[in-house]
């Protein structure tokens, strides 16, 4: 099976920043307007959680909580000594750009007992978070990024997400086609070439893709290309270069597709985004 995450990780920088480590006494609110997701590693509970959709739950055992998209939520560690938690902001591209974020639930909660492959990373993370040695901030941030990647691996391997691109990447046949789209967005993809990679007929591939991922293959390809285009435009690349990198024959064709999907021309969108920075 192809490497299902590398193309996404190469296209969208994953950046973590630990904002709290240690006992959490009482409530802590996380702002949904900060433009980032969050990961909370619970070493000791109980921890009461209100997720971005307002649903409440209590985490009683060591767990990892991943909130992939920006969303206001609350953690309540209770009274002294409180829950023991490492909290980090996670920036993995805007939610409308990275299809991985769109395909994840508002809250992915997994007990650490179900994640034996994460033992070393989480032990190192807790150790570094408490020690305060030289380079402490950089080490805990990088370890948190490793933890996110391992969690995504686990979610795909155990099919914890039943829709969106995560479900598609968990499917052996679809993963071959989707991984190729991610790695080579500029290639002249059509239904025949995508179906051939999956080893399926056109009709079976189209139906299976739409049923699993939630959108037809052509719509997914367009969304991937234009999401990647927004990421590249945000970095300041010229429109002509972006058009070529994401598979459009001319800046005009790219501009028409961008305007239809985004509601603005690439140039106006890029200027507007730059003005907000």
C-alpha positions as CSV (number, residue, x, y, z in Angstrom):
1,X,0.0,0.0,0.0
2,X,1.3,3.5,-0.8
3,X,2.4,5.9,1.9
4,X,-1.0,7.5,2.6
5,X,0.2,10.5,4.7
6,X,3.5,11.7,3.3
7,X,2.0,13.7,0.3
8,X,-0.4,15.5,2.7
9,X,2.4,16.2,5.2
10,X,4.6,17.5,2.5
11,X,1.9,19.8,1.1
12,X,0.6,21.2,4.4
13,X,3.1,22.0,7.2
14,X,2.2,20.4,10.5
15,X,3.1,22.7,13.4
16,X,2.4,22.1,17.1
17,X,2.9,24.4,20.1
18,X,2.5,23.2,23.6
19,X,0.5,25.8,25.6
20,X,0.1,23.9,28.9
21,X,1.6,20.9,30.7
22,X,0.9,19.6,34.2
23,X,-2.1,19.8,36.5
24,X,-5.2,21.4,35.3
25,X,-7.4,22.6,38.1
26,X,-10.8,24.0,37.2
27,X,-12.0,24.9,33.8
28,X,-9.8,26.1,30.8
29,X,-11.4,27.6,27.7
30,X,-9.9,27.3,24.3
31,X,-10.7,30.0,21.7
32,X,-12.3,28.8,18.4
33,X,-11.2,32.0,16.7
34,X,-7.5,31.3,16.9
35,X,-7.4,29.5,13.6
36,X,-5.8,26.3,15.0
37,X,-6.9,22.9,16.2
38,X,-5.8,21.3,19.5
39,X,-4.4,18.1,20.9
40,X,-4.8,17.2,24.6
41,X,-2.8,14.4,26.1
42,X,-4.5,13.3,29.3
43,X,-2.1,11.5,31.7
44,X,-4.5,11.5,34.6
45,X,-8.2,12.2,34.8
46,X,-10.9,12.7,35.4
47,X,-11.3,15.5,32.8
48,X,-14.6,16.9,31.8
49,X,-14.7,17.9,28.1
50,X,-17.1,20.1,26.2
51,X,-16.3,19.7,22.5
52,X,-16.7,22.3,19.7
53,X,-20.3,21.0,19.1
54,X,-21.3,21.5,22.7
55,X,-21.3,17.8,23.6
56,X,-20.1,16.9,27.1
57,X,-18.1,13.9,28.2
58,X,-15.8,12.8,31.0
59,X,-12.4,11.3,30.3
60,X,-11.5,9.0,33.2
61,X,-8.5,7.1,31.8
62,X,-5.2,8.3,30.0
63,X,-6.3,9.4,26.6
64,X,-5.4,11.5,23.6
65,X,-8.0,14.1,22.5
66,X,-7.6,15.5,19.0
67,X,-9.7,18.5,17.9
68,X,-8.4,18.9,14.3
69,X,-10.2,22.2,13.3
70,X,-10.6,25.5,15.0
71,X,-13.4,25.3,17.5
72,X,-14.2,26.7,21.0
73,X,-14.1,24.0,23.6
74,X,-13.6,23.6,27.4
75,X,-11.6,21.3,29.6
76,X,-12.3,21.1,33.3
77,X,-9.7,19.3,35.4
78,X,-11.8,19.5,38.6
79,X,-10.4,20.3,42.0
80,X,-6.9,19.9,43.4
81,X,-4.8,18.0,42.3
82,X,-6.7,18.2,39.0
83,X,-6.2,16.3,35.8
84,X,-2.7,16.0,34.4
85,X,-2.8,17.2,30.8
86,X,-0.4,18.3,28.0
87,X,-2.3,20.8,25.7
88,X,-1.0,21.9,22.3
89,X,-2.3,24.0,19.5
90,X,-2.1,22.2,16.1
91,X,-1.8,24.1,12.8
92,X,-2.2,21.8,9.8
93,X,-3.5,24.2,7.2
94,X,-6.9,25.8,7.0
95,X,-9.9,23.4,7.3
96,X,-11.1,24.3,3.8
97,X,-7.7,23.6,2.3
98,X,-6.6,20.3,3.9
99,X,-9.0,17.5,3.1
100,X,-7.7,15.5,6.0
101,X,-9.1,18.1,8.4
102,X,-12.5,18.1,6.7
103,X,-12.7,14.3,7.0
104,X,-12.1,14.1,10.8
105,X,-14.8,14.4,13.5
106,X,-14.9,17.5,15.7
107,X,-13.3,15.5,18.5
108,X,-11.3,12.3,18.1
109,X,-10.9,10.7,21.5
110,X,-8.8,7.5,21.9
111,X,-7.7,5.9,25.2
112,X,-3.9,5.4,25.4
113,X,-4.5,1.8,26.2
114,X,-5.7,1.3,22.6
115,X,-2.5,3.0,21.2
116,X,0.4,0.8,22.2
117,X,2.4,2.2,19.3
118,X,2.3,5.6,20.9
119,X,3.9,4.6,24.2
120,X,7.4,5.9,23.5
121,X,6.2,9.2,22.0
122,X,3.8,10.0,24.9
123,X,6.3,8.9,27.6
124,X,9.0,11.2,26.0
125,X,6.5,14.0,25.7
126,X,5.5,13.8,29.4
127,X,9.1,13.5,30.4
128,X,10.2,16.5,28.4
129,X,7.2,18.6,29.4
130,X,8.1,18.2,33.1
131,X,11.9,18.4,32.9
132,X,12.5,21.8,31.5
133,X,15.8,21.0,29.9
134,X,17.7,23.0,27.2
135,X,15.6,23.2,24.0
136,X,12.5,22.1,26.0
137,X,10.0,24.0,23.9
138,X,11.3,22.8,20.6
139,X,11.4,19.2,21.8
140,X,7.9,19.0,23.2
141,X,6.5,20.7,20.1
142,X,8.2,18.2,17.8
143,X,7.1,15.3,19.9
144,X,3.5,16.5,19.8
145,X,3.7,16.6,16.0
146,X,5.0,13.0,16.0
147,X,2.0,12.1,18.2
148,X,-0.5,13.6,15.8
149,X,1.0,11.6,12.9
150,X,0.9,8.4,14.9
151,X,-2.7,9.1,15.9
152,X,-3.7,9.6,12.2
153,X,-1.9,6.3,11.3
154,X,-3.9,4.5,14.1
155,X,-7.2,6.1,13.0
156,X,-6.7,4.8,9.4
157,X,-5.4,1.4,10.4
158,X,-8.4,0.8,12.7
159,X,-10.9,2.7,10.6
160,X,-12.0,5.1,13.3
161,X,-13.3,7.5,10.8
162,X,-16.1,6.2,8.5
163,X,-16.3,9.1,5.9
164,X,-14.2,11.6,4.1
165,X,-10.7,11.2,2.9
166,X,-9.6,9.3,6.0
167,X,-12.1,6.6,5.1
168,X,-10.8,6.6,1.5
169,X,-7.2,6.3,2.6
170,X,-8.1,3.4,4.9
171,X,-9.5,1.6,1.8
172,X,-6.8,-0.5,0.1
173,X,-8.0,0.2,-3.4
174,X,-9.0,3.8,-3.1
175,X,-5.8,4.7,-1.2
176,X,-3.7,4.0,-4.3
177,X,-5.7,6.5,-6.4
178,X,-6.1,9.1,-3.6
179,X,-2.4,9.0,-2.7
180,X,-1.5,9.5,-6.3
181,X,-3.8,12.5,-6.6
182,X,-2.2,14.0,-3.5
183,X,1.3,13.4,-4.7
184,X,0.8,14.5,-8.4
185,X,-2.0,17.1,-8.5
186,X,-0.6,18.5,-11.8
187,X,-1.1,15.3,-13.7
188,X,-4.0,15.1,-16.2
189,X,-6.2,12.9,-14.1
190,X,-9.5,11.5,-15.4
191,X,-11.8,8.8,-14.2
192,X,-10.1,6.2,-16.3
193,X,-6.7,6.8,-14.9
194,X,-7.9,7.0,-11.3
195,X,-9.9,3.8,-11.7
196,X,-6.9,2.0,-13.3
197,X,-4.8,2.8,-10.2
198,X,-7.5,1.4,-8.0
199,X,-7.7,-1.7,-10.1
200,X,-11.5,-1.2,-10.7
201,X,-13.8,-0.4,-13.6
202,X,-14.9,3.2,-14.1
203,X,-18.4,2.6,-12.8
204,X,-17.4,0.6,-9.8
205,X,-14.6,3.0,-8.9
206,X,-16.9,6.1,-9.2
207,X,-19.6,4.5,-7.1
208,X,-17.3,3.1,-4.4
209,X,-15.4,6.4,-4.2
210,X,-18.5,8.5,-3.8
211,X,-20.0,6.1,-1.2
212,X,-16.8,6.0,0.9
213,X,-15.4,9.5,0.6
214,X,-18.7,11.3,0.3
215,X,-18.1,13.1,-3.0
216,X,-17.5,11.9,-6.6
217,X,-13.8,11.5,-7.7
218,X,-13.9,14.6,-9.9
219,X,-15.2,16.8,-7.2
220,X,-12.6,15.5,-4.8
221,X,-9.8,16.2,-7.3
222,X,-11.1,19.7,-7.9
223,X,-11.3,20.4,-4.1
224,X,-7.8,19.0,-3.6
225,X,-6.3,21.1,-6.3
226,X,-8.1,24.4,-5.2
227,X,-7.3,23.8,-1.6
228,X,-3.7,23.3,-2.4
229,X,-3.8,26.4,-4.6
230,X,-5.1,28.5,-1.7
231,X,-2.2,27.2,0.4
232,X,0.3,28.1,-2.3
233,X,-1.3,31.5,-2.9
234,X,-1.1,32.2,0.8
235,X,2.7,31.6,0.6
236,X,2.9,34.4,-2.0
237,X,3.5,32.2,-5.2
238,X,2.4,33.9,-8.5
239,X,-1.0,32.9,-9.9
240,X,0.6,31.5,-13.1
241,X,2.9,29.2,-11.2
242,X,0.1,28.0,-8.9
243,X,-2.1,27.2,-11.8
244,X,0.6,24.9,-13.3
245,X,1.4,23.3,-10.0
246,X,-2.2,22.2,-9.4
247,X,-2.9,20.9,-12.8
248,X,-4.6,23.7,-14.8
249,X,-3.5,24.3,-18.5
250,X,-3.7,28.0,-18.2
251,X,-4.1,30.8,-15.6
252,X,-7.5,31.6,-17.2
253,X,-8.8,28.0,-16.7
254,X,-7.5,28.1,-13.1
255,X,-9.1,31.5,-12.5
256,X,-12.5,30.3,-13.7
257,X,-12.4,27.2,-11.5
258,X,-11.2,29.2,-8.5
259,X,-13.9,31.9,-8.9
260,X,-16.6,29.3,-9.2
261,X,-15.5,27.4,-6.1
262,X,-14.1,30.2,-3.9
263,X,-16.2,33.2,-5.0
264,X,-13.2,35.4,-5.9
265,X,-10.4,35.4,-8.5
266,X,-7.1,34.0,-7.3
267,X,-5.5,37.5,-7.5
268,X,-8.2,39.2,-5.4
269,X,-8.2,36.3,-2.9
270,X,-4.5,36.4,-2.6
271,X,-4.5,40.2,-2.0
272,X,-7.3,39.9,0.5
273,X,-5.5,37.1,2.4
274,X,-2.3,39.1,2.5
275,X,-4.1,42.2,3.8
276,X,-5.3,40.1,6.8
277,X,-1.9,38.9,7.8
